[in-house]
Amino acid sequence: MYAPAADRYQYPDFYRRCGRSGLRLPLISLGLWHNFGAHDSYPNARAIACRAFDLGITHFDLANNYGPPDGSAEVTFGRILCEDLGPWRDELIISTKAGYYMWPGPYGEWGSRKYLLASLDQSLKRMGLDYVDIFYHHRPDPNTPLEESMGALDHAVRRGKALYAGISNYPAAETVRAAKILRELGTPCLIHQPRYSMLDRWVEPELLGTLAQEGIGGIVFSPLAKGLLTDRYFQGVPTDSRAGHDPRFLRPEHITDTVLAKTKQLNDLALARGQTLAQMALAWVLRHPTVTSALIGASRVSQVEDCVGATRNLKFTGEELARIEQILAG
């Protein structure tokens, strides 16, 4: 029988308030996008999730289409809840999303009220839950009125099937509109989940400022740039790596000499700081007060442990930040 570590909350600074809400999230959250599908090792998935909780990670992030196949990550996590983490449900923040393709026909993706609410019901059934803590609209829908999509999130909260509403992949202008609609409905937008890393900085010109202005928390995904901001590819492409066996999101041709030249220099700086490259990359995104949490993926327990270690050194000198900018600029 699993029992969580008694000292899992020994570091109160590991939790950061999410926007202007009463909710605090761990600085490092665990995403179940990869390595939790039906084709992956269940004992490994279980070990990763349980070790994450032992280390103080209380937030587990999913979506309706995570797997593969679609939905199977929620099934896997539902089993972990049933067999291990369930007794500590009130200590967990569990999120799911809907917006990408999930089933055939005109009601199986995007942002209609019918799709979003049906998807949430399916997600709850797969995980064996009465409610999720956060329900996101996963991406903007150019063909559905924003009032309809946000109204569906508000309805999910009012039905008690979600505690908070969130959005993901929204640009700054649409974030402002979505926040206004939700605020007027009485269900403020808790959180925004954008992609952000040293190698992908699209959020910096406008979105981070927008989140601060609106009082919305930020949880950034792919802070390690799909593994490029680690030392994983310095000696080629390992067969057990994402690029080696799952080319859907990172292909070997993405690991260019130019990228490696930058990441190797960043690695040297990280080592001088007493960190791994992954730890420094996480600390770098977390340097923004608006970023509540960094969302990681993991294929083994040691990766979760390494990522949590990033929180032991989150400060940068001006010289270090200038050096990072110099490296990234080539």
Protein Blocks (a to p, Z undefined) as FASTA:
>chain_A
ZZddfklmmpmklpccehjbfbdcdfbdcdfkbopafkbcfklmmmmmmmmmmnopabdc
ddfkbccdehklmmmmmmmmmmmmmmmmmmpccddddhbafbgcjklghjbfklmmmmmm
mmmmmnopabdfbdcdfbdcfkbcfklmmmmmmmmmmnopafbdcdehiafklmmmmmmm
mmmnopacfbdcddddfklcklmmmmmmmmmmnopacddehklgnolaccklmnoccfkb
mklmmmklocfklmcfklmmmmmmmmmmmmmnopafklmmmmmmmmpmklmbacdddfbf
klmmmmmmmmmombccfklmmmmmmmmnZZ
